[in-house]
């Protein structure tokens, strides 16, 4: 396997650059045939820089046109330049201005990093290392500089010219050209640079900050899509108000712009004052966007805005600290959504995502700490571990400190590190100082990979009226970390008496207990409660207070008792999941469930459906069995995805089949003639109704397939239409092929709705799906360079269709490996991301494991793989 230049970067080798760029003046002349970039960098040596120390700047696929220092051109012997960098051998040991000129070809930039053109619009993506594709630079996050940007472009094709900061000048440049000058007064790393030039529509609004400043807001988009940006604008204004109230953070520029583009490797990018978004996370209207789309837009708009302080004003010293900005900001956007909607439902949804993406990452060949100590390709570390586990670590910190203590630490963080590029250690230090505590052991969460296993057992002594919990933790070895340290686990809990009421206790001894939270910081501990009149049922890990896999000695009766009586909504949901998981795993291991056990779970689901105090959104989540992938991970080895699928299918019929009539009655009662509204209550009603439809179809209830076809035909919004299509396609009802064809005919011209059709097509678990996907890919009209289309189709297949991806004959593995090899030549980031679908391969049964390894080994023989894909492949095969 030959790859792009391979190198490993180690945290231990971090050192500040001997030079610092303090200000940047960029001049872009943008034309359809190419873009000329003149860069004037004001540079000064560090105090410790020795005379004769070379200045080394990063570059990627650049060709130097000219170079000068303080206006004097350099002779050839004074520098060396190639496509990957520029070295000035003996720069002045004083402040100086380095001027370079390069010429770019944005039209041919299919990597979508640096400056590229998307559907006629020039735009940039610079995180993490895209700025070096624009000009030679110290492209590292610890170099903060002020930026002034002049853009000149043809007025007819690019009437809109945007960059970071505030607009300080604009006008006519002659010959049909015009210019705009933007200045960002806040020093920033180059990864936050942004530029957009194109013919765009827009909507505008304003926001008045707490201090009375008026901020002009605008969202730019493809002409004709303006009205689809209204929800995004509403979400932005609510985000700005929330951050002022919750964290005391006020926006700091006069302008805040968002631009929606159709070709984008990420969801969005928090560039200072100019956020660039994948259009799927901006556009929304009821006919084409689902409730999930509306929620996703709200969340990501908030996330990128919150980065203004946790990422922009305070940034990362180096890329190893990526979770410093991402984990913290995910926590902030989760809290925003919790306050805007249902805290309980949001928490359950986040944990479902965590277990679906981060737990398998933590338990497979791609496991890495939230703050890794080495990497070959930083693009491959924009992972669920950095984002979602990073957020869980921050949440545990907030749990341990309490709301007031956490806010004290955040206030000190903003005060002390504003305008700096900093580290995880510095982040934890402010919380330790503000609260007078030692967080050295807690830091291990950032340094150690793997999902801890928490084991809890209980016992009751009626004679002494004491109740004891025994707790232990273990984290299994992960790549590069064979031994693990004990972590600090905040375990929120409650004791429930036989009547279903909270139980008080007279005293407690053993491990540290704060109110209703056990702090486990060793390998094991015991907690004994006194004054306990009756044996309680423990409600453990309430709100999922630590990201662990927990095993208890609770019986099915205990779990179903919790499902009916626990005051913690998360644990009511978790109890039903635990019972379903136990029945499925036992059946796969050769111990089929009894009729009594299935009926008990069915009755509990029925009680949940009928629960008058439970909101619809919670019921929609609670009326479910564990996903196939989660069942497989619980088994842990020798997984046969086809067997898992069959067992789960049988269990679903056994527990939801008897509920067909009450589910049908509830489904009909939830129908509404009201116009679509994206509020939480309406969302919950639709979620429950569509969950019931899916369960009716999956359990093969009489008439359910026809009911789904009827809902599809009569749907007045995309949420209901797509739910009916998805339920029919996954069950592959008689109507499914015609429904898929109709959906394609209706919506293929709308790229974002076409993505939904691609995802449904790829998720069908029955044979024939690979052939249908091949047909889609073979269509000359299929846009093979667009990340959204590729992820919707092949990403869904590799990551969300285990029965077909992990077929025993290896066809699914070979199909994905061939796709990765082809797309790697066009967009390495997309190829590498799809390849991560193979992370399950070491846990499969032997026949499938051999087939997966054969496909990976075949991919390894491909010449000139990108560094992105080669890195994932190497780590995958090392397991």
HUMOUR-V31398 format. One line per field, one symbol per residue. ss: DSSP state (h for helix, s for strand, l for the rest). burial: 1 if it has 16 or more other ideal C-beta (glycine too) atoms within 10 Angstrom, else 0. Layout:
ss=???
burial=???
//
This chain:
ss=llslllllsshhhlllllsssssssssssssllsssssssssssslllllllllsssslllllssssssllssllhhhssssllsssslllllllssssssssslhhhlllllsssssllssssslllllhhhlllslllllllsssssssssslllllssssllsssssssssllsssssssssssslhhhllssssllsssssssslllllssssssssllllhhhhhhhhhhhhhhhhhhhhhhlllllllsssssssllllllssllllssssshhhlllllllllhhhhhhhhhhhhhhhhlllslllsssllhhhhhhhhhhhhhhhhhhhhhhllhhhhhhhhhhhhhhhhhhhhlllllllllllssllhhhhllhhhhhhhhhhhhhhhhhhhhhhhhhhhhhhhhhhlllsslhhhhhhhhhhhhllllllllhhhhlllllsssssssssllllssssssssslllsllslllllllsssssssslllllsllllsssslsssllsssslllsssssssllllllsssslhhhllllsssslllhhhhhhhhhhlllhhhhhhhhhhhhhhhhhhhhllllllhhhhhhhhhhhhhhhhlllllhhhhhhhlllllhhhhhhhhlllslhhhhhhhhhhhhhhhhhhhhhhhhhhhhhllllllllllhhhhhhhhhhhhhhhhhhhlllllhhhhhhhhhhhlllhhhhhhhhhhhhhhllllhhhhhhhhhhhhlllhhhhhhhhhhhhhlllllhhhhhhhhhhllllllllhhhhhhhhhhhhhhlhhhhlllllhhhhhhhhhhhhhllllhhhhhhhhhhhhhhhhslhhhhhhhhhhhhhhhllllslhhhhhhhhhhhll
burial=101000001000000010111001111111000010111111101000100010111111010100101000010000101000110100100001011111010100111111111100111111111111111111111111111111111100110111111010000010001111111101111111111111011010001000000010111111001001101110111111011100101011101111111111110111111111111111111101111011111111111111111111111111111111111111111111100111111111111101111111111111111111001111111111111111111111111110001111110111001000111101111111011000100111110111110111010000001111111110110100100101111111111110000010100000101000110110001011100100111111111111111101010101111110110111111111111111111011000010001101110111011000011111111111111111111110001111111011101111111111001101100100000101010111111111111111111010011011101100101111111111111111101100110010001000111111111111111000110010010000000001111111111111111111111001111111101110110011111111111111101110011011101100100100111111111111101
//
